[in-house]
Amino acid sequence: MTDVDMVREYLLELQDRIITTFGQIDGGKFVRDKWKKEVGEPLQGDGVTRILEGGEVLERAGCGFSHVVGPRLPTSATQNRPELVGASFEALGCSLVFHPRNPYAPTVHMNVRMLVASPRDAEPVFWFGGGMDLTPFYGYEEDAKFFHQVCKDAVEPFGADKYPRFKQWCDEYFYLKHRDEQRGIGGIFYDDFSEGGFNNCFAMMSSVGDAFSRAYEPILNRRKDTPYGERERDFQLYRRGRYVEFNLVWDRGTHFGLQSGGRTESILMSMPPEARWAYQRQTRPGTPEDDLYSKFLVRRDWV
């Protein structure tokens, strides 16, 4: 079995585990959509998109696996590696975004991936990336601390420096520059990572993937049945608009997929089913909505 085969097998198994866990919580059924890129398209490869829409707990939840091969790395992947401009590539990963129905339950994102680039007249190079982050609409200190502790536990065996580095990286990455605003409370994020060789990188990627359900399942179970009204729903949809803005304007994964000719339906499954925008909306001081901005959408040391 090749290195790529091992990563592929792990990612498909991870997808199955996650879908089983959260399908049981919701009670609904994730649709299984297998797809394949044929010879002659910009990319070749295959994938499996698993998606649940209109669930009792998860209003929209998508978890996708993809494995594609392309003739030329897109600019989103070479902006920090100019020596790889023009290189062919192979990329595979598992990515998810869950949008719960209840405004008190936070949106969550997780992604783990591997990319192999093959420059002309040079040896192939690989790197890994991934992480997870939490985007609440109504903040809870216990949720934020718990989520970050699980993230820290997942990467600490690979070096005491990993959580502080990846936590800062996450804070800096999931930031809406045009709004001067964090997307959520962060978590961990890393990219272009090849430290310690393939086995070390694969083990760390697996540890992050395995930690996702431990990090999010207890939070979702705590918040999914909290009573709410139109006020909370309206604020949830307004804040979902920020999620859309980040994914379309700043997210490198979205850009990579669209620039490389990936499958649009699978790339954009991260979008919420409903969102709203308002002109210069302000929150009232002392409200839970205002607390989100002042206490949670700021860079903090949670653990």
Secondary structure, 3 states (H helix, E strand, C coil): CCHHHHHHHHHHHHHHHHHHHHHHHHCCCCEEEEEEECCCCCCEEEEEEEEEECCCCEEEEEEEEEEEEECCCCHHHHCCCHHHCCCEEEEEEEEEEEEECCCCCCEEEEEEEEEEEECCCCCCEEEEEEEEEEECCCCCHHHHHHHHHHHHHHHHHHCCCHHHHHHHHHHHHCEECCCCEECCCEEEEEEEECCCHHHHHHHHHHHHHHHHHHHHHHHHHHHCCCCCCHHHHHHHHHHHHHHHHHHHHCCHHHHHHHHCCCCHHHHHHHCCCCCCCCCCCCCCCCCHHHHHHHHHCCCCCCC
